[in-house]
Amino acid sequence: MNSDGQLTEPSPEQFRSYLKLLANMNLDSRLRSKMDASDVVQQTLLQAHRALAQFRGKTDGEMAAWLRQILARNLAHAVRDYSRDKRN
């Protein structure tokens, strides 16, 4: 990042610690024994790297917001997947 907050080279990886903190704070307590926040963060970063060409932001703040959206979606999917009734 340069002095005015512009990204010099977009890299979702630089937000790993931030995303892990958010994931730990927001991971449903019912899922803590089944999955780790690091798994959700890894999935989030993988999706972000795959979709990086679609990112239109210019600042670290915009990158962080974009990554938060991906993380929130992954956490919601995890809750849905683990709470879904198992079929025989």
Phi and psi in degrees as GROMACS dihedral restraints (atoms count N, CA, C in turn):
[ dihedral_restraints ]
;  ai    aj    ak    al  type     phi  dphi    fc
    3     4     5     6     1   -91.5    20    10
    4     5     6     7     1  -176.3    20    10
    6     7     8     9     1   -65.5    20    10
    7     8     9    10     1   -22.3    20    10
    9    10    11    12     1   -99.4    20    10
   10    11    12    13     1    16.5    20    10
   12    13    14    15     1    85.5    20    10
   13    14    15    16     1     1.9    20    10
   15    16    17    18     1   -77.4    20    10
   16    17    18    19     1   140.8    20    10
   18    19    20    21     1   -71.7    20    10
   19    20    21    22     1   131.7    20    10
   21    22    23    24     1   -83.5    20    10
   22    23    24    25     1   -37.6    20    10
   24    25    26    27     1  -150.7    20    10
   25    26    27    28     1   111.9    20    10
   27    28    29    30     1   -59.1    20    10
   28    29    30    31     1   126.5    20    10
   30    31    32    33     1  -143.5    20    10
   31    32    33    34     1   102.6    20    10
   33    34    35    36     1   -57.8    20    10
   34    35    36    37     1   -27.8    20    10
   36    37    38    39     1   -58.5    20    10
   37    38    39    40     1   -31.8    20    10
   39    40    41    42     1   -65.9    20    10
   40    41    42    43     1   -11.1    20    10
   42    43    44    45     1  -101.9    20    10
   43    44    45    46     1    10.1    20    10
   45    46    47    48     1   -56.2    20    10
   46    47    48    49     1   -49.0    20    10
   48    49    50    51     1   -63.1    20    10
   49    50    51    52     1   -42.0    20    10
   51    52    53    54     1   -61.3    20    10
   52    53    54    55     1   -46.4    20    10
   54    55    56    57     1   -64.9    20    10
   55    56    57    58     1   -37.1    20    10
   57    58    59    60     1   -65.5    20    10
   58    59    60    61     1   -40.4    20    10
   60    61    62    63     1   -59.9    20    10
   61    62    63    64     1   -48.0    20    10
   63    64    65    66     1   -61.9    20    10
   64    65    66    67     1   -43.1    20    10
   66    67    68    69     1   -63.4    20    10
   67    68    69    70     1   -42.7    20    10
   69    70    71    72     1   -62.4    20    10
   70    71    72    73     1   -38.0    20    10
   72    73    74    75     1   -71.7    20    10
   73    74    75    76     1   -30.1    20    10
   75    76    77    78     1  -109.8    20    10
   76    77    78    79     1    -3.2    20    10
   78    79    80    81     1   -69.4    20    10
   79    80    81    82     1   124.4    20    10
   81    82    83    84     1   -55.2    20    10
   82    83    84    85     1   133.5    20    10
   84    85    86    87     1   -59.9    20    10
   85    86    87    88     1   -28.5    20    10
   87    88    89    90     1   -68.5    20    10
   88    89    90    91     1   -19.7    20    10
   90    91    92    93     1   -97.1    20    10
   91    92    93    94     1   -12.7    20    10
   93    94    95    96     1   -58.2    20    10
   94    95    96    97     1   -31.5    20    10
   96    97    98    99     1   -82.3    20    10
   97    98    99   100     1   -14.4    20    10
   99   100   101   102     1  -101.8    20    10
  100   101   102   103     1   -24.0    20    10
  102   103   104   105     1  -151.4    20    10
  103   104   105   106     1   161.3    20    10
  105   106   107   108     1  -109.8    20    10
  106   107   108   109     1   148.6    20    10
  108   109   110   111     1   -57.6    20    10
  109   110   111   112     1   -32.7    20    10
  111   112   113   114     1   -61.1    20    10
  112   113   114   115     1   -33.3    20    10
  114   115   116   117     1   -65.3    20    10
  115   116   117   118     1   -42.2    20    10
  117   118   119   120     1   -67.9    20    10
  118   119   120   121     1   -39.1    20    10
  120   121   122   123     1   -64.0    20    10
  121   122   123   124     1   -44.1    20    10
  123   124   125   126     1   -60.5    20    10
  124   125   126   127     1   -43.7    20    10
  126   127   128   129     1   -63.0    20    10
  127   128   129   130     1   -40.4    20    10
  129   130   131   132     1   -62.3    20    10
  130   131   132   133     1   -47.0    20    10
  132   133   134   135     1   -66.1    20    10
  133   134   135   136     1   -36.7    20    10
  135   136   137   138     1   -61.9    20    10
  136   137   138   139     1   -47.2    20    10
  138   139   140   141     1   -63.4    20    10
  139   140   141   142     1   -39.3    20    10
  141   142   143   144     1   -64.5    20    10
  142   143   144   145     1   -43.1    20    10
  144   145   146   147     1   -62.7    20    10
  145   146   147   148     1   -39.7    20    10
  147   148   149   150     1   -66.2    20    10
  148   149   150   151     1   -31.8    20    10
  150   151   152   153     1  -104.3    20    10
  151   152   153   154     1    11.5    20    10
  153   154   155   156     1   -57.1    20    10
  154   155   156   157     1   -32.7    20    10
  156   157   158   159     1   -65.4    20    10
  157   158   159   160     1   -22.0    20    10
  159   160   161   162     1   -87.2    20    10
  160   161   162   163     1   -12.4    20    10
  162   163   164   165     1   -69.9    20    10
  163   164   165   166     1   126.4    20    10
  165   166   167   168     1  -110.4    20    10
  166   167   168   169     1     2.6    20    10
  168   169   170   171     1   -73.0    20    10
  169   170   171   172     1   167.7    20    10
  171   172   173   174     1  -126.8    20    10
  172   173   174   175     1    -9.8    20    10
  174   175   176   177     1  -121.5    20    10
  175   176   177   178     1   164.5    20    10
  177   178   179   180     1   -60.5    20    10
  178   179   180   181     1   -38.0    20    10
  180   181   182   183     1   -61.7    20    10
  181   182   183   184     1   -40.6    20    10
  183   184   185   186     1   -68.4    20    10
  184   185   186   187     1   -37.7    20    10
  186   187   188   189     1   -64.5    20    10
  187   188   189   190     1   -44.0    20    10
  189   190   191   192     1   -61.7    20    10
  190   191   192   193     1   -42.4    20    10
  192   193   194   195     1   -63.4    20    10
  193   194   195   196     1   -42.5    20    10
  195   196   197   198     1   -61.7    20    10
  196   197   198   199     1   -44.3    20    10
  198   199   200   201     1   -67.4    20    10
  199   200   201   202     1   -36.0    20    10
  201   202   203   204     1   -61.6    20    10
  202   203   204   205     1   -38.8    20    10
  204   205   206   207     1   -63.9    20    10
  205   206   207   208     1   -43.6    20    10
  207   208   209   210     1   -64.7    20    10
  208   209   210   211     1   -44.6    20    10
  210   211   212   213     1   -61.4    20    10
  211   212   213   214     1   -45.2    20    10
  213   214   215   216     1   -60.5    20    10
  214   215   216   217     1   -41.2    20    10
  216   217   218   219     1   -64.4    20    10
  217   218   219   220     1   -41.7    20    10
  219   220   221   222     1   -66.5    20    10
  220   221   222   223     1   -38.9    20    10
  222   223   224   225     1   -65.2    20    10
  223   224   225   226     1   -41.9    20    10
  225   226   227   228     1   -63.3    20    10
  226   227   228   229     1   -40.8    20    10
  228   229   230   231     1   -65.4    20    10
  229   230   231   232     1   -37.2    20    10
  231   232   233   234     1   -63.5    20    10
  232   233   234   235     1   -44.6    20    10
  234   235   236   237     1   -60.7    20    10
  235   236   237   238     1   -46.4    20    10
  237   238   239   240     1   -60.0    20    10
  238   239   240   241     1   -46.3    20    10
  240   241   242   243     1   -66.8    20    10
  241   242   243   244     1   -40.1    20    10
  243   244   245   246     1   -81.0    20    10
  244   245   246   247     1   -21.4    20    10
  246   247   248   249     1   -97.1    20    10
  247   248   249   250     1    -6.0    20    10
  249   250   251   252     1   -63.7    20    10
  250   251   252   253     1   137.3    20    10
  252   253   254   255     1   -61.6    20    10
  253   254   255   256     1   134.8    20    10
  255   256   257   258     1   -80.8    20    10
  256   257   258   259     1   134.9    20    10
  258   259   260   261     1   -95.0    20    10
  259   260   261   262     1   146.8    20    10
